[in-house]
């Protein structure tokens, strides 16, 4: 079998990690190509990892020459299946399927009706096109049981949906740096002895950073020596900086901007948090587990599969800043409990959410769908 993965190439965060590491693991067992619709940091990182990664330049979303070029490549090189990731790839993949009749799969990384909800034009156009494209696929890979239920509720056939939770490579050496080195790299002024509560997520409304900041104010009132670190960049940066200052946290809350090495961020913090209003099965919690960091997270998506409340971490209702603060304070004040939860989270994640398991599950799906060009 020959498998083509298709992606925009502008992805960051969890979806980037998912696709790059999955393709890297799959290439140990199968003939897999990763095709990007643009060149950029995603493509460069894939090349550095030694992947068979290529670009099919599509300078504008409405430039459809990519359909013909991709179809020709799939036909001439004898690919068995096309696996798409994200709205842009889904749209191109649906057109390729229509004209070239190759089996197609797509991974549902997020709630596709909420991807563009904070941009009127993109929501009207891109969400509509993506929804129409999704209806044409032969199979769907959902990264949580919640996402499968979401698809079924929206009319997608349950028998075409396979749930495969994300996985991470626990066998690979972890490349990280000290907190002091991390601060030098990102021009931060975190005190070396301070307890640091962190969140690593793109600065987008869906990630609930306002909950993090409101909770930070409550935590800082109770434990004034605590500092807070936000990793990630995005459209909400200016708004969140203003909220930080309004809450009187200018000296306590630090913005690192885009973080290229998540393990280094995790090494710099004491407690890993996530305050999202919606999630699938986020890599950032697995990345924290890799370094045995205790976690406090909103209970959304498939997170409860990884975090059992008060056993492998702390969960709170989405949007509840007071509950977020209370659970975080519990871990800040009890170092032994925090370490115990971090260790339990590491062992649970290692046993159940490995990268090898993720790849094996995909190969089983490919065997079912991958019959080649018709």
N, C-alpha and C positions, 0 to 999 in steps of 0.2 A: 504493500500500500504506500501511496505517496499522498501526504496531507499538506494542504496549503492553509496557513493561518493568515487572515486579512485583518488589518487594524489601521486606524487613522495614522498613528505615529506621533500624535501630540499628547498622548496619555501621560499622566504622572500618578504617583501614589500607588494605591492597591492594585488597580487594573494593570498598571505598568509592571509591577512586581509579579502579578499573576501570570501574565502572558510571557514575559521574558524567562522566568524560571521554569514555567511549564514547558515551553519549547526547548529549553536547554536540556531538561530531563527527558523529554520525548525523543530528542535526537540521539539518545543513547540506544534506543530500541527501534526507531522507525525513520523513514525518509520524510523529514518535515522541513518546510520552508516557511519563513515568516515574511509577509509582504506588507510594507507600509505605504500609505498614500501620500506621505510627505517625508522629507529628510529632516532630521533634527536631533535633539538630545536622545530621544527614544532609540532612533536608528543607530546613533553612535554608541550607545551603551550596549545594544545588541551585538554590534560588530566587535566591541571590546571583549564580549563574553564568548566570542568564537562561534556565534550562531550563523546558520545559513539565512541571512536576513537581506532583503532586497527592497528597493523603492520603486514605486510606480507613480511618478510625480503627478499629482492632481492639484494644480495651483488654486483652483476654485472648486467649490463643492459641486457646481453645476457643470463642470467639464467632464463629460461622460466618455471621453476617449479611453478612460481607464477600463471601462467595461469590455471594450473590444480587445484591448491589449491583454487584459487579464484572461479573458476567454481563450484567446489564441495561445497564451502560455500554458494554461491548464490543459488544453487539447494536445498541443505539440509535445509536452513533457509527460503526458499520461497521468495526471493527478487523479486520485480516487475520490477526494472529498475536499470541500471548501468549508473552513471553520472561521466564522466571523466574530469580531469583538467590537461593540459600540455602534452608535447610530450611523455614522458615516460609512463604516464597513458594511453594515447591514443593508443599507440602501444600494451600494454597489453590488453586494453579493446577491441581492434579490434580482437585480437586472441580469447578472451573469447567469443565474439559474434559469431565468426565463428564456434566454437566447442560446445557452450552451448546455443546459440540462445536466448539470452535475449535482450530486447530493450535497445539501448544505445544512450546516449546523450553526447555531449562534449561542454564545454564553450570555446569560442575563446577569450582568454585574451590578445592576442598580434598578430602582423603580423607574422604568422608561418613561412614565408619564410625569415624573418629577425632575428629570435631567435638566430641563430648560425652563422650569416654572417661574423663575425670577427674571426672565427676559421675554417680553411679549412677542416680539417677532420670531425669535428662535423657537419659542414654545408653540406658536401657531404653525410654523413651517416645518421645523426639524422634527418635532414630536409627532406631527401628522405623518410625515414621510417615513419615519422610523416605525411607527405603529403599523402602517400599511406593509412595509417591508417584512416585518416580523411575521406577519400572517402567512408568508410564502415558504417559510423554512420547513425542512423535513424533520428536524429535531431541535430540542432546546436543552441546554445545560444550565440549571439553576444552582447558584452557589449557596442556597439555603432552602430548607423546607418551606419557610415563609414565602420565598420568592416563587416556589412551585405553586403554592396555594394562591398567590397573587395572579399568576398566569392563568390558572384554572378558572378563577373567578372572572377573568376577563375574556373567557371563551376559548382559551387554548386547550387542545386535547391533552388530558392528563397522561395518556399512554405515550406521548411524544416527549415528555419532560423527564429528564434524569437529574437527580440532585447529586452534586459533587461538591463537597465543602473544600475550601482552599487548604493548601498545605505549604509547608516551609521546610527547607533543608536543615535538619538538626545535626546532620553529620559534618557539614562544612565548617571550617574554622571561622570564628566570628572576628571580623576586622573592626576594631573600635579604638577609641582614644580616651584619654583622661578627660575629666570635666574641664580642667584648666586649658587643655589643648583645644577642646571643642569651643570654649569661650573665645580663645584667640582667633580661631578660624572664622567665627561668626560675629566677632566684635561685640561680645556680651560681657556683662559685669555681674555674673552670678557669684556670690560669696562661696568660697570653697567649703565652708562648714554648714551652709544652709540646707535645709530640707527643700527639695524642689519637686513641685507637682507639674507634670508636663502633659501636653496634648499635641500629637503630630497628625495634622489633617489639613487639607487645602482650605483656605479661608473662603468658605462658601456657606450660604445660609443653612443648607441641609445638615451641616456639621455641628450646629448649635453652640458656636463659640460664645454667644451671649450668655448661655447657661454656665459655661465654664467661668466667665468673668464675674457673673453675679455670685456664683459659688465661691470664687476666689476672694471676693470682698468679705464674705462670711467667715471663711477660713482665716484670712488675715486678721480679722477682729479677734478671733479666738487664739490664734497662734501667730503673733506679729512677725516672727522671724522667718516665716515661710515665704519662698519665692515661687514664681509661676513662669513656665516657659512654653511658648507657642511656636511650633515648627510648622512651616508651610506658608505658601503665599496664595494670593487670589484677590478676587474683586471686593472682598469685605475688609481689606487691610485698613483703609482709612477710617471706616465706620467703627471697627473694633478698637483701633487706637484711641479714637475719641471717647468711646465707652469706657475704656481703661482709665483714661484721665478723669472722666466725670465721676467714676467710682473711687477716685483717690488712690489708685494703684500704680501710678506712674513709676515709682521706684521699685515696685514689687513684681510687675508683670513685664516680661521680656519677649520681644518678637525676634525669632531667629531668621525668618524668611525661609526660602526654599532650602530644604535639607536633602543633600544628595546621598548621604549615608545614614539610614535609619538607626543602625546599631550604635553609632556615635551619639546620636540624640538620646537613645535609651540609656546609654552609659552615664549621661549627664544628669539624669533625673532619678528621683527616688520612687515616685508613684506614677504609673502610666494611666492616663484617663482618656475617655471618649464620651462626648456629650451629644452625639448625633440624634437627629429626629427620625432618621431612617438609615438603615444599613443593610448589607447582605451578610457577609461573614468576614469582617475586616482584617486585612493583613497586619494593620498596626498593632492589634492585640497579640497576634502570633509573634510579631517582631519583639514585642515587649516580653512575651513568654520566653523567647529564646535567651534573654538575659535575666530571666527569673525576676522580672519587675512585677510587684503587686499591681492589680488593675482595679479601677473603678470605672464602670461604664453604664450608659443608658441601656435599658433592656429592650432592644429593637432587633429585628431581623433574626439571624441565627446565632447571636452572641451567647444566648443561654446554653448553647451546645458546648461552648468553650468555658464559660464562666458560670459556675454554680454559686449562687449567693452565699456568702460567708464561709465558703469552702475553698474555691479556687479564685475568689475575688469578690467584689462588691457590685451589686446591680441596683439601679434606681430608675423610677419611671421617667421617660423622656420629658424634658422640659422642667423637671423639678430641681431647681438649683439648691434648695434647702437640703434635700435628701442627698444630692451629690456632695455638698459640703460636709454633711454629718458623717457619711461613710469615709470620706477622705480624711477627716479629722481622726476617726477611729484608727486608721492605719498610721497616720503621722504620730500619734501618741503611743502606739504600741509597736515598737520596732520588731519584737519577736513575732507578733501576729503577721505583720507585713512580710517578713522573711518567709514564714511558714506558707502563706498564701502564694507568694512568688514561686517557691519551690514546687508546691502542688500544681500550680498552673503550668509550669515547665514540663513536669512529668506527664500531665494529662494531655497537653498539646503534642508532645513528642510521641506518645503512644497512639494518638488518634488522627493527627493531622500532618503527616509527613509529606514531603514533596514526591517521594517514590510512590506513595499510595495515590496521590493526585494524578500522576502520570498513568499508572496502571488502570485507574478507573476510566480515564479518557480513551485509552487504547481499546478497552472493552466496548465502549460506545462506537468507536471508529469501525471496529469489526462488524458491528451490526448495520451501520449505515453506509460504509464505504464501498460501494459497488462500482465506482468509477464512472467515466463519461458514458452517456447513452446516445 
